[in-house]
């Protein structure tokens, strides 16, 4: 079991379990980025690395032990807080009766939407219309 101290949760240590997920693009996600469920912070990103075979980002997360009933088929999406805010992972619970356990992988993911790509696609389409 992993114990992690989260300063924004107060001074007490929060024990938790570790899960990971792979993404094509994590945008500006960083270590210590929040993990949220229904908008409530339930954990933090603990490590980010590249899978040498798939060249995807592997994000390791520590989720608070009180949230030990997340369905195994939960979905992990990377969102941005507001228009230009920090990025975080939002967990959408699935319907599986089996739950995520320490060391499990979340297989269903949605990568970050990169604002620069959206703007350049919009500008490119506008230029093509002329």
Backbone as CSV, one residue per row, in Angstrom:
resi,resn,N_x,N_y,N_z,CA_x,CA_y,CA_z,C_x,C_y,C_z
1,UNK,0.852,-1.164,0.000,0.000,0.000,0.000,0.904,1.235,0.000
2,UNK,0.532,2.215,-0.776,1.314,3.436,-0.918,0.711,4.525,-0.056
3,UNK,1.544,5.238,0.673,1.081,6.364,1.464,1.668,7.625,0.877
4,UNK,0.820,8.616,0.694,1.227,9.850,0.040,0.657,11.022,0.814
5,UNK,1.457,12.048,1.016,0.973,13.233,1.709,0.555,14.262,0.671
6,UNK,-0.697,14.687,0.738,-1.223,15.685,-0.185,-1.449,16.964,0.592
7,UNK,-0.658,17.992,0.286,-0.727,19.227,1.062,-2.079,19.905,0.936
8,UNK,-2.738,19.803,-0.206,-4.021,20.474,-0.333,-5.168,19.656,0.260
9,UNK,-4.901,18.491,0.807,-5.906,17.723,1.526,-5.753,17.924,3.033
10,UNK,-4.872,18.808,3.429,-4.620,19.008,4.844,-3.283,18.416,5.227
11,UNK,-3.090,18.231,6.514,-1.790,17.773,6.984,-1.709,16.265,7.170
12,UNK,-2.833,15.575,7.087,-2.775,14.130,7.313,-2.337,13.395,6.055
13,UNK,-1.703,12.249,6.256,-1.301,11.414,5.128,-2.522,10.673,4.602
14,UNK,-2.552,10.500,3.307,-3.651,9.795,2.669,-3.089,8.523,2.061
15,UNK,-3.624,7.376,2.464,-3.158,6.132,1.864,-3.978,5.874,0.613
16,UNK,-3.377,5.166,-0.320,-4.089,4.933,-1.563,-3.543,3.754,-2.322
17,UNK,-4.116,3.552,-3.488,-3.676,2.477,-4.369,-3.285,3.071,-5.713
18,UNK,-2.441,2.357,-6.441,-1.872,2.850,-7.690,-2.529,2.163,-8.875
19,UNK,-2.939,2.965,-9.859,-3.427,2.452,-11.139,-2.732,3.241,-12.238
20,UNK,-2.757,2.706,-13.454,-2.134,3.416,-14.569,-3.069,3.429,-15.768
21,UNK,-2.755,4.316,-16.707,-3.518,4.425,-17.951,-2.587,4.946,-19.031
22,UNK,-2.841,4.562,-20.277,-2.035,5.027,-21.406,-2.841,5.997,-22.249
23,UNK,-2.144,7.059,-22.708,-2.771,8.098,-23.522,-1.894,8.402,-24.726
24,UNK,-2.522,8.718,-25.869,-1.783,9.164,-27.057,-1.112,10.504,-26.798
25,UNK,-1.813,11.386,-26.082,-1.322,12.744,-25.835,-1.813,13.194,-24.470
26,UNK,-0.894,13.615,-23.606,-1.298,14.078,-22.275,-1.299,15.599,-22.166
27,UNK,-0.988,16.300,-23.258,-0.989,17.761,-23.214,-0.060,18.269,-22.133
28,UNK,-0.571,19.101,-21.238,0.226,19.686,-20.166,0.081,18.984,-18.832
29,UNK,-0.404,17.752,-18.828,-0.539,16.993,-17.587,0.840,16.792,-16.969
30,UNK,0.953,16.925,-15.658,2.236,16.792,-14.971,2.084,15.916,-13.728
31,UNK,3.228,15.542,-13.149,3.199,14.880,-11.847,2.430,15.776,-10.881
32,UNK,1.639,15.168,-10.020,0.816,15.836,-9.014,-0.444,16.478,-9.586
33,UNK,-0.705,16.317,-10.888,-1.981,16.789,-11.433,-3.107,16.030,-10.740
34,UNK,-4.247,16.686,-10.526,-5.349,16.027,-9.816,-6.018,14.913,-10.622
35,UNK,-6.531,13.931,-9.896,-7.423,12.907,-10.429,-8.777,13.223,-9.808
36,UNK,-9.808,13.378,-10.655,-11.121,13.774,-10.143,-12.191,12.762,-10.521
37,UNK,-13.213,12.723,-9.693,-14.406,11.923,-9.917,-15.584,12.839,-9.622
38,UNK,-16.413,13.100,-10.615,-17.548,14.016,-10.468,-17.087,15.391,-9.979
39,UNK,-15.888,15.804,-10.391,-15.358,17.109,-10.018,-14.644,17.153,-8.681
40,UNK,-14.656,16.049,-7.935,-14.023,15.980,-6.614,-12.651,15.321,-6.759
41,UNK,-11.616,15.938,-6.189,-10.267,15.372,-6.262,-10.192,14.110,-5.410
42,UNK,-9.808,12.999,-6.065,-9.713,11.710,-5.360,-8.300,11.145,-5.389
43,UNK,-7.380,11.853,-6.061,-6.016,11.360,-6.154,-5.125,12.312,-6.910
44,UNK,-3.922,11.849,-7.214,-2.913,12.656,-7.911,-2.142,11.785,-8.893
45,UNK,-1.621,12.420,-9.939,-0.688,11.752,-10.845,0.619,11.589,-10.083
46,UNK,1.167,10.385,-10.064,2.418,10.163,-9.335,3.622,10.013,-10.255
47,UNK,3.389,9.615,-11.518,4.520,9.395,-12.421,4.022,9.377,-13.860
48,UNK,4.838,9.918,-14.763,4.535,9.889,-16.198,5.776,9.399,-16.926
49,UNK,5.593,8.450,-17.838,6.708,7.951,-18.643,6.185,7.557,-20.022
50,UNK,7.092,7.264,-20.932,6.739,6.831,-22.285,6.876,5.313,-22.381
51,UNK,5.874,4.659,-22.941,5.969,3.229,-23.227,6.881,3.076,-24.443
52,UNK,8.018,2.384,-24.310,8.978,2.296,-25.418,8.471,1.504,-26.623
53,UNK,7.421,0.718,-26.450,6.879,-0.064,-27.569,5.799,0.703,-28.330
54,UNK,4.907,1.377,-27.605,3.779,2.060,-28.254,4.012,3.555,-28.427
55,UNK,5.026,4.086,-27.736,5.326,5.520,-27.726,4.155,6.346,-27.189
56,UNK,3.353,5.743,-26.341,2.270,6.449,-25.665,2.727,6.830,-24.260
57,UNK,2.067,7.837,-23.700,2.357,8.247,-22.329,1.658,7.291,-21.363
58,UNK,2.415,6.787,-20.403,1.866,5.944,-19.343,1.793,6.809,-18.091
59,UNK,0.580,7.014,-17.607,0.356,7.867,-16.441,0.013,6.977,-15.252
60,UNK,0.809,7.077,-14.202,0.552,6.336,-12.971,-0.119,7.281,-11.987
61,UNK,-1.195,6.801,-11.366,-2.000,7.620,-10.458,-2.121,6.944,-9.102
62,UNK,-2.157,7.752,-8.060,-2.464,7.257,-6.723,-3.857,7.763,-6.384
63,UNK,-4.753,6.826,-6.107,-6.137,7.156,-5.776,-6.354,6.850,-4.304
64,UNK,-6.999,7.766,-3.604,-7.248,7.609,-2.176,-7.949,6.297,-1.857
65,UNK,-7.535,5.644,-0.775,-8.058,4.318,-0.436,-9.560,4.327,-0.160
66,UNK,-10.122,5.476,0.193,-11.565,5.529,0.427,-12.360,5.401,-0.872
67,UNK,-11.661,5.497,-2.021,-12.306,5.338,-3.332,-11.917,3.990,-3.939
68,UNK,-11.975,2.953,-3.126,-11.533,1.619,-3.547,-12.640,0.812,-4.221
69,UNK,-13.724,1.476,-4.606,-14.835,0.771,-5.244,-15.071,1.226,-6.685
70,UNK,-14.039,1.787,-7.330,-14.180,2.218,-8.722,-14.252,0.993,-9.633
71,UNK,-15.272,0.917,-10.490,-15.396,-0.233,-11.387,-14.178,-0.396,-12.293
72,UNK,-13.851,-1.633,-12.591,-12.675,-1.958,-13.404,-12.772,-1.379,-14.813
73,UNK,-13.987,-1.172,-15.325,-14.161,-0.631,-16.674,-14.363,0.888,-16.677
74,UNK,-13.843,1.559,-15.652,-13.930,3.023,-15.598,-13.142,3.639,-16.750
75,UNK,-13.491,4.866,-17.092,-12.931,5.588,-18.234,-12.122,6.764,-17.702
76,UNK,-10.913,6.995,-18.214,-10.060,8.112,-17.783,-9.905,9.100,-18.940
77,UNK,-10.276,10.359,-18.703,-10.175,11.412,-19.717,-9.338,12.554,-19.172
78,UNK,-8.566,13.188,-20.055,-7.787,14.360,-19.654,-8.566,15.604,-20.048
79,UNK,-8.822,16.463,-19.065,-9.551,17.709,-19.275,-8.703,18.890,-18.830
80,UNK,-9.143,20.074,-19.226,-8.506,21.316,-18.805,-9.483,22.078,-17.927
81,UNK,-9.006,22.592,-16.800,-9.837,23.397,-15.906,-10.014,24.775,-16.537
82,UNK,-11.205,25.062,-17.015,-11.442,26.337,-17.690,-10.793,26.346,-19.062
83,UNK,-10.733,27.510,-19.678,-10.196,27.613,-21.032,-8.688,27.413,-21.075
84,UNK,-7.969,28.003,-20.122,-6.505,27.936,-20.135,-5.924,27.389,-18.838
85,UNK,-6.737,26.680,-18.064,-6.293,26.196,-16.766,-5.429,24.953,-16.839
86,UNK,-5.097,24.444,-15.671,-4.268,23.238,-15.556,-5.065,22.013,-15.990
87,UNK,-4.359,20.992,-16.425,-5.026,19.768,-16.858,-5.118,18.777,-15.708
88,UNK,-6.137,17.930,-15.783,-6.382,16.919,-14.766,-7.014,15.702,-15.431
89,UNK,-7.054,14.598,-14.710,-7.705,13.383,-15.203,-9.048,13.243,-14.507
90,UNK,-10.089,13.085,-15.298,-11.438,12.840,-14.780,-11.742,11.357,-14.973
91,UNK,-12.145,10.697,-13.898,-12.522,9.289,-13.958,-14.042,9.209,-14.064
92,UNK,-14.514,8.495,-15.078,-15.949,8.235,-15.237,-16.173,6.763,-14.915
93,UNK,-16.922,6.474,-13.858,-17.104,5.081,-13.454,-17.853,4.267,-14.506
94,UNK,-17.427,3.032,-14.686,-18.124,2.105,-15.567,-19.188,1.355,-14.784
95,UNK,-19.608,0.222,-15.314,-20.660,-0.549,-14.666,-20.228,-1.930,-14.216
96,UNK,-18.941,-2.231,-14.336,-18.419,-3.550,-13.970,-18.593,-3.798,-12.474
97,UNK,-18.839,-5.040,-12.113,-18.942,-5.385,-10.694,-17.565,-5.573,-10.064
98,UNK,-16.541,-5.854,-10.895,-15.176,-5.943,-10.377,-14.627,-4.528,-10.227
99,UNK,-13.801,-4.313,-9.211,-13.267,-2.975,-8.941,-11.773,-2.911,-9.248
100,UNK,-11.298,-1.677,-9.480,-9.867,-1.456,-9.700,-9.102,-1.780,-8.429
101,UNK,-7.979,-2.439,-8.587,-7.119,-2.781,-7.454,-5.722,-2.234,-7.707
102,UNK,-4.910,-2.234,-6.672,-3.538,-1.751,-6.769,-2.813,-2.423,-7.937
103,UNK,-2.232,-1.610,-8.821,-1.483,-2.126,-9.955,-2.290,-2.327,-11.230
104,UNK,-3.607,-2.159,-11.169,-4.449,-2.339,-12.359,-4.239,-1.220,-13.369
105,UNK,-4.693,-1.483,-14.605,-4.632,-0.489,-15.677,-6.042,-0.111,-16.102
106,UNK,-6.257,1.176,-16.291,-7.502,1.661,-16.883,-7.278,1.615,-18.389
107,UNK,-8.063,0.804,-19.078,-7.807,0.578,-20.504,-8.554,1.544,-21.416
108,UNK,-9.639,2.117,-20.941,-10.410,3.054,-21.770,-10.018,4.481,-21.402
109,UNK,-9.419,5.190,-22.367,-8.924,6.540,-22.098,-9.269,7.488,-23.238
110,UNK,-9.275,8.776,-22.910,-9.412,9.837,-23.906,-8.279,10.818,-23.668
111,UNK,-7.487,11.057,-24.699,-6.332,11.944,-24.587,-6.749,13.399,-24.435
112,UNK,-5.763,14.224,-24.119,-5.990,15.658,-23.965,-6.354,16.283,-25.303
113,UNK,-7.244,17.259,-25.246,-7.538,18.081,-26.414,-6.587,19.266,-26.329
114,UNK,-5.729,19.394,-27.322,-4.720,20.452,-27.306,-5.290,21.674,-28.018
115,UNK,-5.420,22.770,-27.278,-6.028,23.995,-27.785,-5.341,24.493,-29.049
116,UNK,-4.025,24.394,-29.097,-3.287,24.868,-30.271,-3.690,24.112,-31.532
117,UNK,-3.941,22.802,-31.403,-4.356,22.009,-32.560,-5.739,22.431,-33.042
118,UNK,-6.632,22.708,-32.112,-7.979,23.140,-32.486,-7.922,24.478,-33.202
119,UNK,-7.139,25.413,-32.666,-7.027,26.742,-33.279,-6.405,26.641,-34.664
120,UNK,-5.329,25.865,-34.809,-4.685,25.764,-36.121,-5.595,25.071,-37.129
121,UNK,-6.363,24.080,-36.691,-7.308,23.419,-37.595,-8.379,24.413,-38.046
122,UNK,-8.875,25.232,-37.112,-9.873,26.246,-37.431,-9.305,27.261,-38.422
123,UNK,-8.087,27.750,-38.159,-7.471,28.736,-39.048,-7.173,28.134,-40.420
124,UNK,-6.733,26.879,-40.451,-6.446,26.216,-41.723,-7.722,26.069,-42.548
125,UNK,-8.814,25.685,-41.890,-10.095,25.543,-42.595,-10.596,26.885,-43.108
126,UNK,-10.407,27.952,-42.331,-10.813,29.297,-42.762,-10.007,29.728,-43.978
127,UNK,-8.701,29.439,-43.971,-7.840,29.815,-45.095,-8.220,29.024,-46.345
128,UNK,-8.616,27.774,-46.172,-9.005,26.939,-47.314,-10.322,27.393,-47.924
129,UNK,-11.178,28.035,-47.101,-12.467,28.526,-47.593,-12.327,29.745,-48.487
130,UNK,-11.208,30.443,-48.405,-11.031,31.685,-49.176,-10.634,31.430,-50.590
